[in-house]
Amino acid sequence: LSFSAKVLVRNSEWRGTAELAAAGLRVNPGNPKIHLTMGNYLAQQGNRSCELYYREALRLRPGYPTAWTNLGLVLLNTDRPREAEESYLRALSIKPDHISANTNMG
């Protein structure tokens, strides 16, 4: 019963992606996947600070093709096409068959 109560409390704390990612960052700030998740959430909200989370994910794991691709999309959407292309190429150098990077490169 005690475990079930803890699960219910924890589930109420994690009402959505933002809360879950924020909790994850507090517990494990060195996890690049959590930074990517927070970046994705912010990007969906139109919040340009998502770039900071993608860059932190890449600092922690430079060979993270999805983070490179997502950063490229932010760069493209903020009128930095040359930097976006570099990000997509970096993703493709890591994983040549990365679908999103290939699609975004045209």
C-alpha positions in Angstrom: 0.0 0.0 0.0 2.8 2.4 0.8 4.4 1.8 -2.6 1.1 2.4 -4.4 0.6 5.7 -2.5 4.1 6.8 -3.5 3.3 6.0 -7.2 0.1 8.0 -7.0 1.9 11.0 -5.5 4.7 10.7 -8.1 2.3 10.4 -11.0 0.5 13.6 -9.8 3.8 15.4 -9.8 4.5 14.4 -13.4 1.4 15.8 -15.1 3.1 16.3 -18.4 6.2 16.3 -20.4 7.5 19.5 -19.0 7.1 18.4 -15.4 8.6 15.0 -16.2 11.6 16.5 -17.9 12.1 19.1 -15.3 12.0 16.4 -12.6 14.4 14.3 -14.6 16.8 17.2 -15.0 16.8 17.7 -11.2 17.6 14.1 -10.6 19.9 13.4 -13.5 21.2 16.7 -15.1 23.8 14.8 -17.1 21.3 12.8 -19.1 21.2 14.1 -22.7 17.9 12.4 -23.5 16.2 14.4 -20.8 17.6 17.6 -22.2 16.4 16.5 -25.6 12.9 15.9 -24.2 12.8 19.3 -22.6 14.0 20.9 -25.8 11.3 19.1 -27.8 8.6 20.2 -25.4 9.8 23.8 -25.6 10.0 23.7 -29.4 6.4 22.4 -29.5 5.4 25.5 -27.5 7.3 27.8 -29.8 9.8 28.6 -27.1 13.2 29.3 -28.7 15.0 28.4 -25.5 14.7 24.9 -26.8 18.0 25.6 -28.5 19.8 25.7 -25.2 18.5 22.2 -24.2 19.6 20.8 -27.6 23.0 22.3 -27.2 23.3 20.9 -23.7 22.3 17.4 -25.0 25.0 17.7 -27.6 27.6 18.9 -25.1 26.8 15.8 -23.0 26.7 13.5 -26.0 28.3 15.0 -29.2 27.3 11.9 -31.2 23.6 12.3 -30.7 22.1 12.6 -34.3 18.5 13.4 -33.1 19.8 16.3 -31.1 21.8 17.6 -34.1 18.7 17.3 -36.3 16.4 19.1 -33.8 19.0 21.8 -33.4 19.1 22.1 -37.2 15.4 22.7 -37.3 15.6 25.4 -34.7 18.4 27.1 -36.6 16.5 26.9 -39.8 13.4 28.4 -38.2 15.5 31.3 -36.8 16.9 32.2 -40.2 20.3 30.5 -39.8 20.2 28.2 -42.8 24.0 27.7 -43.0 24.2 26.6 -39.4 21.2 24.4 -39.9 22.8 22.6 -42.8 25.9 22.0 -40.7 23.8 20.5 -38.0 22.0 18.2 -40.4 25.3 17.2 -42.0 26.7 16.4 -38.5 23.7 14.2 -37.8 24.2 12.4 -41.1 27.9 11.9 -40.5 26.9 10.0 -37.3 23.9 8.2 -38.8 23.7 8.4 -42.6 20.2 6.9 -42.7 18.7 9.3 -40.1 15.3 10.0 -41.7 14.6 13.5 -40.3 18.1 14.8 -41.2 17.8 13.4 -44.7 14.3 14.9 -45.1 15.4 18.3 -43.8 18.4 18.4 -46.1 16.0 18.0 -49.0 
